[in-house]
Amino acid sequence: MKLFLLVMAGLAVSGAEWTKAAEIVVDDTVCATYRARVDDGGHLVIALTLADGWHTFAMDNQIRANEKLAGKKALGMDKPTSFVVSGGLTVDGPWMQPALLDFSKPELRIFSWGFEKQASFAAKVKRTGTAARVGIRAQACTETICKDINTSLDLDLALAAGPVEPGLSALTPIRAQ
């Protein structure tokens, strides 16, 4: 019992740097969860967890699709993921995202890339205050339905930053126009 309490206390401390989760609900089921924190390396890290069967789309989805379409009109376009940082943080570098899965259907002129299960996004930031907000716009889909996401996360920057997020080196900068 003592070991269990120590493990639980450790989890509570290690999770203390993360924001309260923003849960995206469809038909009484949580399909996506977002959390954010600033790490000791000066990165704003946004963690996304998706329920089984759900996926979401890359930050540079539109740019990638336009490259594949080569001037042709798309028959469908999935909404890219975007983050708007305000308050006591300013973004000071490119956004980064993990390796992408290809959801494209070229025969339908639909080109799309994104993520399943989990994804982390990050950008170098500068602190300019004690509180910040991250606005999130995205779209989460299954094979049959899509849910537009428009939510936000509030960060208390007065709290100590968390340890440097493992795996940031595996993220790649998003494509710019």
SULLIN-V538686 format. One line per field, one symbol per residue. psi: psi as a letter, one per 20 degrees, with the letter a starting at -180 (. if undefined). Layout:
psi = ???
This chain:
psi = gggghggggghgghihiqrqpoppppljpohqpqqqrprijkpppppppqqpiqrrqqhkggggghghhliqpqiqpqprpqpoprckqqpkrqqqrrqqqojqmhhjlopqqbqqfqqqqqqprppjaiqrqopppappqaihqqpppnarpppoihqqqrqppqjhiiqqqqqq.
